[in-house]
Amino acid sequence: MSIEQSYDTVLKDLESRRQRCIEEIQMLDGMIANLRQFLVPQRTVATGASPASVTQVAPQIPRPPIRPIRSTEPSQSQRYTGMSVRWAILYLLAEYASGPMGTAEIAKALEEGGITSRGQNFRSNVSAIVSVMVNQRQELEQSGDGYQITQHGLDVWGGIKQTPQWLTRATIAS
C-alpha cells in the first residue's frame, strides 16, 4: 500500500468519524430543544409564573452551521439493502417521503432500493408490516390514501440511527 493510499484511508476514516459526530450533535441538539420545550411549560404551571418570566434551562450558545463533507448514503438502488422491511419503511417515510405513501408505492420504493423478498407477493408483506406499524407500534398513521410517519415513528427512527448496526452501516457505505 502506497503512502497516498494510506493517507486516503485515514482521511476517509476521519471523515466518517466526523459525520458520526455531526449526527450525534444534531441528535443532542434535538433532545435539548425537546427537553427545553417540556421544562418551560412545566415550570410555568408549577410556579404560576408567566412563560416570559421563566428563565431558560441553559443559555443558547451560538454554533456555526455544521455541514457534512460528503454524504455517507448508499446509492438509491442499494439504500435499503440488508435492512429489515420495518427499518426500511421508517427510513423511507422519515427521510425521503414528500407526503403520505400507499402500500404499493412503499413496496415499489423498497424493491427499487434493494430490498429482496422470497415471498410470492412483496406488497402483501409490506401491507402486513405497515398494519403492525400502525395498529400496534403507532409508528405510522393513515393519511388520506396512504401512510405517514408519526412523531413516535420519528423518535423510533432517531433511536435506530444511533444503534451500532446503523452506525456500522453508515461507515461501510462511506
ZAMARGU-4260 file (C-alpha; in steps of 0.2 Angstrom, whole numbers, plus 5000, padded with zeros to 4 digits):
<rodrens>
0) 5000/5000/5000 | 5007/5017/4995 | 5008/5032/5007 | 4995/5040/4997 | 4983/5026/4999
5) 4987/5026/5017 | 4983/5044/5019 | 4967/5042/5008 | 4961/5028/5020 | 4965/5038/5036
10) 4956/5053/5028 | 4940/5043/5024 | 4940/5036/5042 | 4942/5053/5049 | 4928/5060/5038
15) 4917/5045/5043 | 4920/5049/5061 | 4917/5067/5059 | 4900/5063/5051 | 4895/5052/5065
20) 4900/5066/5077 | 4889/5078/5067 | 4874/5067/5068 | 4877/5064/5087 | 4877/5083/5089
25) 4862/5086/5079 | 4853/5072/5089 | 4859/5080/5106 | 4853/5097/5099 | 4836/5090/5096
30) 4835/5081/5113 | 4840/5098/5121 | 4827/5108/5112 | 4813/5095/5116 | 4818/5095/5134
35) 4818/5114/5135 | 4800/5114/5127 | 4795/5102/5140 | 4803/5111/5155 | 4797/5128/5152
40) 4778/5124/5152 | 4781/5113/5167 | 4789/5127/5177 | 4776/5139/5172 | 4762/5128/5179
45) 4772/5123/5194 | 4777/5141/5199 | 4762/5150/5192 | 4774/5162/5183 | 4771/5168/5166
50) 4781/5160/5152 | 4790/5176/5149 | 4797/5176/5167 | 4803/5158/5167 | 4822/5158/5164
55) 4829/5145/5152 | 4837/5129/5157 | 4854/5134/5149 | 4859/5149/5139 | 4859/5147/5120
60) 4876/5146/5113 | 4878/5151/5095 | 4885/5137/5085 | 4892/5138/5067 | 4882/5128/5055
65) 4888/5110/5053 | 4889/5104/5035 | 4894/5086/5031 | 4910/5085/5020 | 4901/5072/5010
70) 4886/5060/5011 | 4888/5043/5018 | 4872/5037/5010 | 4872/5022/4999 | 4866/5024/4981
75) 4847/5024/4979 | 4847/5007/4971 | 4856/5000/4987 | 4848/5011/5000 | 4838/4998/5009
80) 4849/4983/5005 | 4852/4971/5020 | 4839/4981/5030 | 4823/4974/5039 | 4807/4979/5030
85) 4801/4989/5045 | 4818/4999/5046 | 4817/5002/5028 | 4799/5009/5029 | 4804/5020/5044
90) 4819/5026/5034 | 4809/5029/5018 | 4795/5039/5027 | 4806/5049/5038 | 4820/5053/5026
95) 4813/5053/5008 | 4794/5054/5008 | 4787/5070/5002 | 4770/5065/5009 | 4759/5050/5013
100) 4763/5035/5003 | 4752/5020/4999 | 4757/5002/5002 | 4761/4999/4983 | 4772/5015/4982
105) 4781/5009/4998 | 4784/4992/4991 | 4790/4998/4975 | 4802/5011/4983 | 4809/4997/4994
110) 4811/4985/4980 | 4820/4999/4970 | 4831/5002/4985 | 4837/4984/4986 | 4825/4975/4997
115) 4823/4957/4991 | 4810/4945/4996 | 4807/4927/4994 | 4788/4929/4997 | 4776/4927/4982
120) 4769/4945/4985 | 4780/4958/4992 | 4766/4971/4993 | 4756/4959/5004 | 4771/4958/5015
125) 4774/4976/5016 | 4755/4979/5019 | 4756/4967/5034 | 4771/4976/5042 | 4763/4993/5039
130) 4747/4986/5048 | 4758/4982/5063 | 4767/4998/5062 | 4750/5007/5063 | 4740/4997/5075
135) 4752/4990/5087 | 4768/5001/5086 | 4759/5018/5082 | 4775/5022/5071 | 4764/5026/5056
140) 4746/5033/5054 | 4734/5033/5039 | 4733/5049/5030 | 4721/5050/5015 | 4725/5036/5003
145) 4742/5032/5011 | 4753/5032/5027 | 4764/5044/5035 | 4776/5043/5049 | 4770/5049/5067
150) 4781/5058/5079 | 4783/5042/5089 | 4789/5034/5072 | 4802/5049/5070 | 4808/5046/5088
155) 4810/5027/5085 | 4819/5031/5069 | 4831/5044/5078 | 4835/5030/5090 | 4838/5017/5076
160) 4851/5029/5068 | 4861/5029/5084 | 4862/5010/5085 | 4878/5001/5082 | 4870/4992/5067
165) 4865/5008/5059 | 4882/5017/5063 | 4891/5002/5056 | 4880/5003/5040 | 4884/5021/5038
170) 4903/5018/5040 | 4903/5004/5027 | 4893/5015/5015 | 4906/5029/5015
</rodrens>
